[in-house]
Amino acid sequence: AEMACTADRDDNDIGVSGMKLPEMGVAKAPDSGGRPAMRWILLGISSHLAWGLYPVFARYLQVVRGLDGLLVLAATFVVSLVVIQLTTCSGFGGVAAARVGGLYSIVTFGRAATNMLSFKYTLVLYTQLITQLGPFITAFLSRAILHEPLPQFFVIALIASTFGAVLCVLGQSKWSASELTQSDVIGIGLSVLSIFFSSGMRIFMKASKSTMTEQELISWQYTNAVPLGVAAAMTMSPSAWSHVQALCWSDAFVLSAFVLIIGLF
C-alpha cells in the first residue's frame, strides 16, 4: 500500500500574522482504554535519555576528539532529513508554508548552533544547570505571546529547581576555589542564548499548527544542514579533516550514536 503523505488540519484556529494560533485547551492523551499508550511513555523516556546523552557526546566529540561541532550537526541533520522524508514522504508544505518554515528554520539554526558550541567552551554541568531555566522562560514567553496561563505551582517549581541547581554547584569538590574562565563565560552566554532560541522553537511549533504538519515542520528544521555545513566550512580550522580521518572505532561509534539516535529523537 502506498504511504499517505497528507495530514488532517485543525479548522478551529485564530489567524495571527500569517499563522494561525490554536484555541487553548487541555491536551488529551491517545485513547487506550483510559490509560496512556505505553508506546508514548516509552518514546518520552527514550527522548529524555537521548537528550541526556547529548551534552556528553557533544563535548566529547568537540573537546576530546577535536571535531568541528557545526560539521557534526550538519551531518546529523542530513541523515535526519533523509530518514524523515523516506518514512513519511511529507515534503515541505509547498509555497504556502515556505515563509513559516523558513522562519522556523532560522530559529532552529540559532538553537542548534548555540547549543552545540556551548558544550565546547564550558563544562557540561554549567550548561545543563542553565538549561533547566528553559521551561520557565518558555512558560513566560507563552503567556506573553500565546496568552496561555502559567502552569499550576509554577513559582514552587521555579524555587525548587533553583535550589537544586545551587546544591549541584555546592556539591562539587573544591567549588569555592574554582574560577570562571573567559571560555566558561562564552559557553554560558551561548547556553543562555540557546534557551531563548529553544523557547522560540516551541512557540513556533504551536503557532504553526494549522499551517503545516509536524513532519513538514521537522523537515524544515533539518534543512539547516545546508547553512550549518556552510558555516562549518567557513570557520573550522585546517586540521579539522585530519581529526575526522584520525577517528578510531570507539569514536566512530559515539559519532554514529550522536548522528543516528540523538538526531532522530
C-alpha positions in Angstrom: 0.0 0.0 0.0 1.2 3.5 -0.8 2.2 5.6 2.2 -0.1 8.6 2.7 1.6 12.0 2.6 -1.2 14.1 4.0 -2.4 15.1 7.4 -5.6 16.5 8.9 -5.8 20.2 9.5 -7.4 21.8 12.6 -10.1 24.2 11.4 -10.7 25.8 14.9 -7.8 28.3 14.7 -7.3 32.0 15.0 -5.2 33.8 12.4 -2.3 35.9 13.6 0.4 37.5 11.4 0.2 34.9 8.6 0.0 32.0 11.0 -2.9 30.5 13.0 -2.9 30.1 16.7 -4.8 27.1 18.0 -7.6 27.5 20.6 -6.2 26.9 24.0 -7.3 23.7 25.8 -6.1 20.7 27.7 -4.1 18.2 25.6 -5.6 14.8 25.5 -3.6 11.6 25.6 -4.2 9.0 23.0 -7.2 6.9 23.8 -6.2 3.4 25.0 -8.8 2.3 27.5 -8.3 5.2 29.9 -4.6 4.8 30.1 -1.8 6.5 28.1 -0.5 4.2 25.4 2.7 2.5 26.6 4.5 3.3 23.4 4.1 7.1 24.0 5.5 6.6 27.5 8.5 4.7 26.2 9.0 7.2 23.5 9.1 10.0 26.0 11.6 8.2 28.2 13.8 7.4 25.2 13.7 11.0 24.1 14.8 12.3 27.5 17.5 9.6 27.7 18.8 10.6 24.2 18.9 14.3 25.2 20.6 13.4 28.5 23.4 11.9 26.5 23.6 14.8 24.0 25.8 17.2 26.1 28.3 14.5 27.0 28.6 13.3 23.4 28.7 16.9 22.1 31.6 17.9 24.4 33.5 14.6 23.8 33.4 15.0 20.0 34.4 18.6 20.1 36.9 18.8 23.0 38.4 15.3 23.2 38.3 14.3 19.5 38.7 17.8 18.1 35.8 17.6 15.6 34.0 20.7 14.4 30.6 20.9 16.2 28.8 22.6 13.3 30.1 19.9 10.9 28.8 17.2 13.2 25.4 19.0 13.4 25.3 19.3 9.6 25.9 15.5 9.2 23.2 14.8 11.8 20.6 17.0 10.1 21.3 15.4 6.7 20.7 11.9 8.0 17.6 13.0 9.9 16.1 14.8 6.9 16.6 11.7 4.7 15.1 9.4 7.3 12.1 11.7 7.8 11.3 12.1 4.1 11.8 8.3 3.4 9.5 7.3 6.2 6.8 10.0 5.9 7.1 11.4 2.3 5.7 14.6 3.9 7.5 17.2 1.8 7.8 20.8 3.0 4.2 22.0 2.7 4.5 23.8 -0.6 4.8 27.6 -1.2 2.1 28.4 1.4 4.3 27.0 4.2 7.6 28.4 2.9 7.5 31.6 4.9 6.6 30.0 8.2 9.0 27.1 7.5 11.8 29.5 6.6 11.4 31.5 9.8 11.3 28.3 11.9 14.4 27.1 10.2 16.2 30.3 11.2 15.2 29.9 14.8 16.3 26.2 14.9 19.6 27.1 13.3 20.3 29.5 16.1 19.2 27.0 18.7 21.3 24.1 17.2 24.5 26.2 16.7 24.5 28.0 20.1 23.6 24.8 22.0 26.3 22.7 20.3 29.0 25.3 20.7 28.2 26.0 24.3 29.4 22.5 25.2 32.7 23.2 23.5 33.5 26.2 25.7 32.4 25.3 29.2 31.6 22.3 31.4 28.5 20.2 30.7 27.4 20.9 34.3 27.2 24.6 33.8 25.3 24.4 30.5 22.8 21.9 31.9 22.1 24.0 35.0 21.3 26.9 32.8 19.2 24.7 30.5 17.0 24.0 33.5 15.7 27.6 33.1 14.3 26.7 29.7 10.8 25.5 30.7 10.3 28.6 32.9 11.4 31.0 30.1 9.1 29.2 27.7 6.2 29.5 30.1 6.7 33.3 30.4 7.0 33.7 26.6 3.9 31.5 26.0 2.0 33.7 28.4 3.2 36.9 26.7 2.7 35.7 23.1 0.1 33.0 23.1 -1.7 34.3 26.2 -1.5 30.9 27.9 -1.9 30.8 31.7 1.2 29.9 33.7 1.2 26.2 35.0 -0.1 25.5 38.4 2.6 25.5 41.1 4.9 27.4 38.7 6.6 29.5 41.4 7.1 26.5 43.6 8.7 24.6 40.7 11.0 27.5 39.9 12.2 27.8 43.5 12.8 24.0 43.8 14.7 24.0 40.5 16.9 26.9 41.6 17.6 25.3 45.0 18.6 22.0 43.2 21.0 23.9 40.9 22.6 25.5 43.9 23.1 22.1 45.6 24.7 20.8 42.4 27.2 23.6 42.4 28.0 23.3 46.1 28.3 19.5 45.8 31.4 19.9 43.6 34.7 19.3 45.3 36.8 22.5 45.7 34.0 24.5 44.1 34.9 27.6 46.1 38.4 27.6 44.7 37.3 27.4 41.1 37.0 30.4 38.9 35.2 31.0 35.7 37.5 31.5 32.7 36.8 33.5 29.6 35.9 30.3 27.9 33.3 29.5 30.5 31.7 32.9 30.1 31.4 32.4 26.4 29.9 28.9 26.9 27.5 30.1 29.5 26.5 33.1 27.3 25.8 30.7 24.3 23.8 28.5 26.6 21.6 31.3 27.8 21.1 32.5 24.2 20.2 28.9 23.2 17.4 28.8 25.8 15.6 31.8 24.1 16.0 30.1 20.7 14.6 26.9 22.2 11.6 28.8 23.7 11.0 30.4 20.3 11.0 27.0 18.7 8.3 25.7 21.0 6.1 28.7 20.4 6.6 28.4 16.7 5.5 24.7 16.9 2.2 25.7 18.4 1.7 28.8 16.3 2.2 27.0 13.0 -0.1 24.0 13.9 -2.6 24.7 11.1 -0.1 26.0 8.6 1.8 22.7 8.2 2.0 19.2 9.7 4.5 18.1 12.3 6.5 16.2 9.7 6.7 19.2 7.4 7.9 21.4 10.3 10.6 18.9 11.3 11.7 18.7 7.7 12.2 22.5 7.6 14.2 22.2 10.8 16.6 19.7 9.2 17.2 21.9 6.1 19.6 23.6 8.5 22.1 21.0 7.3 23.0 23.4 4.4 23.7 26.6 6.4 25.4 24.6 9.2 27.7 22.9 6.6 28.5 26.3 5.0 29.2 27.8 8.5 31.4 24.8 9.3 33.4 25.2 6.1 34.0 28.9 6.7 35.0 28.6 10.4 36.7 25.2 11.0 40.4 25.0 11.3 42.6 23.5 8.6 43.2 20.4 10.8 39.5 19.6 11.1 39.6 17.0 8.4 42.7 15.4 9.9 40.7 14.8 13.1 37.9 13.1 11.1 40.4 10.8 9.5 42.0 10.0 12.8 38.8 8.7 14.4 39.1 5.2 16.0 36.3 2.7 16.1 35.1 3.8 19.5 34.9 7.4 18.3 33.1 6.3 15.2 30.5 4.6 17.4 30.0 7.7 19.5 29.6 9.8 16.4 27.2 7.3 14.9 25.1 7.3 18.1 25.1 11.1 18.1 24.0 11.3 14.4 21.5 8.5 14.3 20.0 8.3 17.7 20.1 11.8 19.1 19.5 13.5 15.8 16.3 11.5 15.2 14.9 11.9 18.7 
